[in-house]
Amino acid sequence: GAPEAKIFEVRRKKVKGVVEPVFDSISSKGVMTLVPATTGAKVADVAFCGEADNLKLHHVSLGIVGCDDGSVEVWDLDVDYRVGADPRYLASIRLFGGDGEGGVGGVAGGKKIVCVAASVAVSSVGNNDQHDGNASRYRIAVATSDSALHLLSYDVETTSLSVDFSIEDSAHKEGVGELQFCPSSDHYLYSTGKNNSKEVFSWKLS
């Protein structure tokens, strides 16, 4: 893990004949830095929550940090970083202790956080699975080194983070490599295995 995660700005430009701005460049220097709230903890992975329109993420509001001490943190990124404002810490929960002992999520046995993923709020109306663009809750998925998956919920109004449930065996023999929520619904999660595995599993979440 790394002691911090640097966030860069994606710059877009307007192109004649195109309604939406298109990708231009990435800032040469980080515009924000995420440092785990727990002293000495290191960043294992970072994910982002935000609002999407027509399946395109157009505004990032939250940063989700998975740490090597077993904690998952939520940070407010909707700050004026152009004038030097720092991300604001909102909430955290510890799935297991730094020595692998069980935490509030019941994860134990020397586990480590491998990767995290976060859902987005979808403003285009399609079905009951979609958000309305003003999400009061975001779902967070965490994979640990024992091939387990853990589903968390972050409540925007109360700024509380809680564990919903865990899937003890993800069926990835080599371990989970990456996670991603379906861009149009937080009821579906996709997982891939490590080591360039071609296996992709789809999970229907309650």
N, C-alpha and C positions, 0 to 999 in steps of 0.2 A: 504494500500500500504506500501511498504518498501522504506527506503531512498536510497537504492542501490540494484543492482543485481550482484551477484557474478557468474562468469563463470568458470566452471571446465573443465579440459582437459580429453577427452576420449582417453584412451591409447589402442593401438592395438598391436597384436603380430603376427608373421608369424608362420604358422602351416604347417608341412610337408604334401604335397599333396593338399594344398589349395592355389590357385593363389593369392587371395586377403587376406591381413591381417585381422584377426578376433578380435572381442572385447576382451580386457583383463581386464581393470579396469578403474575406474574414479579417477582422482587425489584427494588426501585427502584434499588438500587446493585449494582455488580458484586461478586461474592463471591471471584473469583479473576482474576488477570491473567497472560496468557501473553506473555512478551517473548522474541523470538528469541535463541537462545544466541549467535549471531554478532553482534558489535558492529556497529551500523549497519544491520543487515538489517531489512527491514520485512515485515509480515504480508500475504500475498496472499490466503490463504483458510485456513479452519479446518474440520476434520471431527472426528467423535467415534467412538470404538470403545466397545463395551459388551456387555452381555448382554441378550438379548431372550427374552420368553416369549409364545407365541402371536402372534408378529410385532410385539409392542410392546416398545420399548426401555425397560427398567426400571432399568438401572444403567449409568452411564457411567464407564468406568475410564481411558480414554486420550484425550488430545487430539492431533490430528495438525495440524501447522502447515506450510503451504507458504509459503516466503519468496521475496522478490524477488531474492535473491542466488543462487537456484537450489537451495537446500537444502530438504529435507523433515525435519522434526523430530518426535519422539515424546515426549510428556510424560505423566507419571503424574498423573491428576486424582483418584485415590482417596485423598485426604488430608483431614484434618479442618480444612476451611476455616473452620468456625465459630469456631475458636480462632486463626485467622490463619495457618494452615499454607499455604505456597505450593506450586504444582505442582512436581513433581520432574522434571528433565530426564533422559531415558533414552537416547535415541539420535538420530542424524541421518545423513543421506547427502546428498551434493551431486550433483545431476543435471547441472549446468553451472555455470561460474564466473559471478561478477557481471558480467563483460564479455561473457558469452555463449559463452565457450570451453568445450570439452567437459569434463565431470566424470566420475565413475565410471560414470555411466549412459550416457555417450556422447552426451548431448544437447548440441548446439553451435549456433553461428550466431546469437547475439543473442536467444535464446529467453527467454521469461518464463513462470513458472508462472501459469496462469489459475485453476484450481480443483483441489481435492482431494476425495476421497471415501474412506470406510473401511467395512469390513465389520463385522458384529456376530456375536456368538456366540448361536446359537439353542438354547434348552434343550428345546423341544418336539421330540420325535423324529418324523421323517417319512420321510426318505429319506437316501441316502448323501451327498447334497450338503450336508446340514445339519451344523452344529456340534453338540456335545453339551452346550453351555452352559458348558464350561470350556475355552475355546479356548487352544491352545498357539501359534497363529499367527493373525494378522490380515492381511488383504490391504488394500492401499492403492492407489488409482488417482490418477494425476496427469495433468492435461491441460496442455499447453504451448501457447504462442501460435502455433505452426506447425501447429496442428490434430492434433498427435500425442498418443497416450495412452501412459502408462508405468505398468506394474504392478509394485508393490513388495510385499515380505513383511516383516512384523515378527514375530520370534520372541520370545515372551513369556519363555521360560526363559533364553535367552542375551542378551536385550535387544539383539539385533542387527537391523539393517535392511538389506535387500538389494534389488537390482533384478532382477526375474524376466525381463521382456521388454518390448519397446516395439512399438506399432502406429504406424508412421510416418505413415499417412494415415487419419484417422478418417472421411473422406468428408464432413465438415461444411464446406461451402465458405466459410461466414462465420466459421468457428472454433468451438471447443467452448464452450458456455455453462455447462453444469452436468453433474455426474456423480453417479450413485447406484448402489450395489450393490443387487441383489435382496434384500429383507429376509429371505428364507428360505434363501438360498444365496449363497456368495461365488464361485460359478462363473459368475455372470451379472452383467453391468454394463450400465447404461443411460446413454446420453449424449444431450444436446440441444444444439442450436446456439445461437449468440448472437442478439441482436436479436429476441427473442420468436419465434424460429423454431419452427415446429410439427413439425419433424422430430425423431423420437425413434428412436435406434438401439439395438438390443439386441446385446450382445457375449457370446458363449460363451467363457469363459476356460478354459484347460487346468488 
